[in-house]
Amino acid sequence: MTQTYYHTNIQYVFDPIETLRSLKTPQSLCTSPVNPVNPVNPVNPVNPVNPVNPVNPVNPV
């Protein structure tokens, strides 16, 4: 009986670990939704103000 209890105890300890692993996946998804908002990267396109560099070719002048 003690052996069975031990075995169950080990499985029980494994369960929490698996639950944590499962929780990590949902957390990743939760962070992903926030990442979409991070697509403020679109502001980076505005950073293509690099096109102003083409105007810098005023060097040709």
DSSP file (Angstrom, degrees, kcal/mol; ACC not computed):
  #  RESIDUE AA STRUCTURE BP1 BP2  ACC     N-H-->O    O-->H-N    N-H-->O    O-->H-N    TCO  KAPPA ALPHA  PHI   PSI    X-CA   Y-CA   Z-CA
    1    1 A M     >        0   0    0      0, 0.0     4,-2.5     0, 0.0     5,-0.2   0.000 360.0 360.0 360.0 -40.1    0.0    0.0    0.0
    2    2 A T  H  >  +     0   0    0      1,-0.2     4,-2.5     2,-0.2     5,-0.2   0.904 360.0  53.2 -63.7 -37.9    2.8    2.3    0.8
    3    3 A Q  H  > S+     0   0    0      1,-0.2     4,-2.5     2,-0.2    -1,-0.2   0.918 109.1  48.3 -64.0 -42.1    4.4    1.7   -2.6
    4    4 A T  H  > S+     0   0    0      1,-0.2     4,-2.6     2,-0.2    -1,-0.2   0.905 110.7  51.3 -64.4 -40.1    1.1    2.5   -4.3
    5    5 A Y  H  X S+     0   0    0     -4,-2.5     4,-2.5     1,-0.2    -1,-0.2   0.907 109.8  50.4 -62.9 -39.8    0.8    5.7   -2.3
    6    6 A Y  H  X S+     0   0    0     -4,-2.5     4,-2.4     2,-0.2    -2,-0.2   0.929 109.8  49.7 -63.4 -44.3    4.3    6.6   -3.3
    7    7 A H  H  X S+     0   0    0     -4,-2.5     4,-2.2     1,-0.2    -2,-0.2   0.922 111.9  48.0 -61.5 -43.1    3.6    6.0   -6.9
    8    8 A T  H  X S+     0   0    0     -4,-2.6     4,-2.5     1,-0.2    -1,-0.2   0.886 108.9  54.7 -64.8 -37.5    0.5    8.2   -6.7
    9    9 A N  H  X S+     0   0    0     -4,-2.5     4,-2.1     1,-0.2    -1,-0.2   0.922 107.5  49.6 -63.0 -42.6    2.5   10.9   -4.9
   10   10 A I  H  X S+     0   0    0     -4,-2.4     4,-1.9     1,-0.2    -1,-0.2   0.926 111.6  48.3 -63.4 -43.3    5.0   11.0   -7.7
   11   11 A Q  H  X S+     0   0    0     -4,-2.2     4,-2.2     1,-0.2    -1,-0.2   0.894 109.1  54.2 -63.6 -37.2    2.3   11.2  -10.3
   12   12 A Y  H  < S+     0   0    0     -4,-2.5    -1,-0.2     1,-0.2    -2,-0.2   0.883 107.9  49.4 -65.1 -36.3    0.6   14.0   -8.3
   13   13 A V  H  X S+     0   0    0     -4,-2.1     4,-1.1     1,-0.2    -1,-0.2   0.848 110.5  51.3 -70.4 -31.9    3.9   15.9   -8.3
   14   14 A F  H  X S+     0   0    0     -4,-1.9     4,-2.5     1,-0.2    -2,-0.2   0.848 101.4  62.6 -72.9 -32.2    4.1   15.4  -12.0
   15   15 A D  H  X S+     0   0    0     -4,-2.2     4,-2.8     1,-0.2     5,-0.2   0.945 101.4  49.4 -58.4 -50.2    0.6   16.7  -12.5
   16   16 A P  H  > S+     0   0    0      0, 0.0     4,-2.5     0, 0.0    -1,-0.2   0.885 110.4  52.1 -58.4 -38.1    1.4   20.2  -11.2
   17   17 A I  H  X S+     0   0    0     -4,-1.1     4,-2.2     2,-0.2    -2,-0.2   0.924 110.5  46.9 -65.4 -42.4    4.4   20.3  -13.4
   18   18 A E  H  X S+     0   0    0     -4,-2.5     4,-2.6     1,-0.2    -1,-0.2   0.896 111.4  52.3 -65.7 -37.8    2.4   19.4  -16.5
   19   19 A T  H  X S+     0   0    0     -4,-2.8     4,-2.5     1,-0.2    -2,-0.2   0.911 108.7  49.9 -64.2 -40.3   -0.2   22.0  -15.4
   20   20 A L  H  X S+     0   0    0     -4,-2.5     4,-2.0     2,-0.2    -1,-0.2   0.903 110.2  50.7 -64.2 -38.8    2.5   24.6  -15.2
   21   21 A R  H  X S+     0   0    0     -4,-2.2     4,-1.4     1,-0.2    -1,-0.2   0.918 111.3  47.7 -64.6 -41.8    3.7   23.7  -18.6
   22   22 A S  H  < S+     0   0    0     -4,-2.6    -1,-0.2     1,-0.2    -2,-0.2   0.877 110.4  52.7 -66.6 -35.5    0.1   24.0  -19.9
   23   23 A L  H  X S+     0   0    0     -4,-2.5     4,-2.3     1,-0.2    -1,-0.2   0.851 102.7  58.6 -68.8 -32.5   -0.2   27.3  -18.2
   24   24 A K  H  X S+     0   0    0     -4,-2.0     4,-2.1     1,-0.2    -1,-0.2   0.879 103.2  52.9 -65.1 -35.7    3.0   28.5  -19.8
   25   25 A T  H  X S+     0   0    0     -4,-1.4     4,-1.9     2,-0.2    -1,-0.2   0.949 109.8  46.3 -66.0 -47.8    1.4   27.9  -23.2
   26   26 A P  H  > S+     0   0    0      0, 0.0     4,-2.4     0, 0.0    -1,-0.2   0.882 110.8  54.5 -61.0 -36.3   -1.7   30.0  -22.4
   27   27 A Q  H  X S+     0   0    0     -4,-2.3     4,-2.5     1,-0.2     5,-0.2   0.916 105.2  52.6 -63.7 -40.3    0.6   32.7  -21.1
   28   28 A S  H  X S+     0   0    0     -4,-2.1     4,-2.0     1,-0.2    -1,-0.2   0.901 110.0  48.7 -61.8 -38.6    2.5   32.7  -24.3
   29   29 A L  H  < S+     0   0    0     -4,-1.9    -1,-0.2     1,-0.2    -2,-0.2   0.884 108.7  53.5 -67.5 -36.8   -0.8   33.2  -26.1
   30   30 A C  H  X S+     0   0    0     -4,-2.4     4,-1.0     1,-0.2    -2,-0.2   0.891 110.9  46.1 -65.2 -37.9   -1.7   36.0  -23.7
   31   31 A T  H  X S+     0   0    0     -4,-2.5     4,-1.7     1,-0.2    -1,-0.2   0.845 106.0  61.0 -72.9 -32.2    1.6   37.7  -24.5
   32   32 A S  H  < S+     0   0    0     -4,-2.0    -2,-0.2     1,-0.2     3,-0.2   0.931  99.9  53.6 -62.1 -45.0    1.0   37.2  -28.2
   33   33 A P  H  > S+     0   0    0      0, 0.0     4,-0.9     0, 0.0    -1,-0.2   0.876 109.3  49.5 -57.2 -35.9   -2.2   39.2  -28.1
   34   34 A V  H  X S+     0   0    0     -4,-1.0     4,-1.2     1,-0.2     3,-0.2   0.831 103.6  61.0 -72.7 -28.7   -0.2   42.0  -26.6
   35   35 A N  H >< S+     0   0    0     -4,-1.7     3,-0.5     1,-0.2     5,-0.2   0.912  95.5  60.3 -63.9 -40.7    2.3   41.6  -29.3
   36   36 A P  H 34 S+     0   0    0      0, 0.0    -1,-0.2     0, 0.0    -2,-0.2   0.877 105.3  48.7 -53.5 -36.3   -0.3   42.4  -31.9
   37   37 A V  H 3< S+     0   0    0     -4,-0.9     3,-0.4     1,-0.3    -2,-0.2   0.800 102.1  63.2 -73.6 -25.3   -0.6   45.7  -30.2
   38   38 A N  S X< S+     0   0    0     -4,-1.2     3,-0.8    -3,-0.5    -1,-0.3   0.668  71.5  97.3 -70.8 -14.4    3.1   45.9  -30.3
   39   39 A P  T 3   +     0   0    0      0, 0.0    -1,-0.3     0, 0.0     4,-0.2   0.352  41.1 117.6 -59.4  17.9    2.8   45.9  -34.1
   40   40 A V  T >   +     0   0    0     -3,-0.4     3,-3.0     1,-0.3     4,-0.3   0.551  45.4  99.6 -62.0   1.5    3.1   49.6  -33.4
   41   41 A N  T X   +     0   0    0     -3,-0.8     3,-3.8     1,-0.3    -1,-0.3   0.802  57.5  78.8 -56.8 -26.7    6.0   48.5  -35.5
   42   42 A P  T 3> S+     0   0    0      0, 0.0     4,-0.7     0, 0.0    -1,-0.3   0.796  82.3  64.9 -52.0 -24.1    3.9   50.0  -38.3
   43   43 A V  H <> S+     0   0    0     -3,-3.0     4,-0.9     1,-0.2     3,-0.5   0.782  88.9  67.4 -69.4 -22.2    5.3   53.2  -36.8
   44   44 A N  H X4 S+     0   0    0     -3,-3.8     3,-1.1    -4,-0.3    -1,-0.2   0.904  89.9  61.5 -63.0 -39.0    8.6   51.9  -38.0
   45   45 A P  H 34 S+     0   0    0      0, 0.0    -1,-0.3     0, 0.0    -2,-0.2   0.859 101.2  53.1 -53.8 -33.6    7.3   52.3  -41.6
   46   46 A V  H 3< S+     0   0    0     -4,-0.7     3,-0.4    -3,-0.5    -2,-0.2   0.784  97.2  66.3 -72.5 -23.1    7.1   56.0  -40.7
   47   47 A N  S X< S+     0   0    0     -3,-1.1     3,-0.7    -4,-0.9    -1,-0.3   0.709  71.3  92.8 -69.1 -17.1   10.7   55.6  -39.6
   48   48 A P  T 3   +     0   0    0      0, 0.0    -1,-0.3     0, 0.0     4,-0.2   0.303  43.0 123.2 -61.1  21.2   11.4   55.0  -43.3
   49   49 A V  T >   +     0   0    0     -3,-0.4     3,-2.9     1,-0.3     4,-0.3   0.573  44.5  98.1 -60.3   0.9   11.9   58.7  -43.0
   50   50 A N  T X   +     0   0    0     -3,-0.7     3,-4.3     1,-0.3    -1,-0.3   0.822  59.3  77.7 -56.8 -28.7   15.1   57.3  -44.4
   51   51 A P  T 3> S+     0   0    0      0, 0.0     4,-0.9     0, 0.0    -1,-0.3   0.784  80.4  69.0 -52.0 -22.7   13.6   58.4  -47.7
   52   52 A V  H <> S+     0   0    0     -3,-2.9     4,-0.9     1,-0.3     3,-0.3   0.790  86.7  67.0 -66.7 -22.6   14.8   61.7  -46.5
   53   53 A N  H X4 S+     0   0    0     -3,-4.3     3,-1.1    -4,-0.3    -1,-0.3   0.910  90.8  59.9 -63.3 -39.4   18.2   60.3  -47.0
   54   54 A P  H 34 S+     0   0    0      0, 0.0    -1,-0.3     0, 0.0    -2,-0.2   0.866 102.4  53.4 -54.6 -34.1   17.5   60.2  -50.8
   55   55 A V  H >< S+     0   0    0     -4,-0.9     3,-0.7    -3,-0.3    -2,-0.2   0.773  96.8  66.8 -72.0 -22.1   17.2   64.0  -50.4
   56   56 A N  G X< S+     0   0    0     -3,-1.1     3,-1.3    -4,-0.9    -1,-0.3   0.726  73.5  87.6 -69.3 -19.0   20.6   63.9  -48.8
   57   57 A P  G 3   +     0   0    0      0, 0.0     4,-0.5     0, 0.0    -1,-0.3   0.392  49.6 113.6 -62.2  13.8   21.9   62.9  -52.2
   58   58 A V  G X   +     0   0    0     -3,-0.7     3,-0.9     1,-0.3    -2,-0.1   0.646  54.9  85.8 -60.0  -5.0   22.0   66.6  -52.4
   59   59 A N  T <  S+     0   0    0     -3,-1.3    -1,-0.3     1,-0.3    -3,-0.1   0.888  73.8  65.0 -60.7 -38.4   25.6   65.5  -52.5
   60   60 A P  T 3         0   0    0      0, 0.0    -1,-0.3     0, 0.0    -2,-0.2   0.851 360.0 360.0 -53.0 -31.0   25.1   65.0  -56.3
   61   61 A V    <         0   0    0     -3,-0.9    -2,-0.2    -4,-0.5    -3,-0.1   0.537 360.0 360.0 -72.3 360.0   24.6   68.8  -56.2
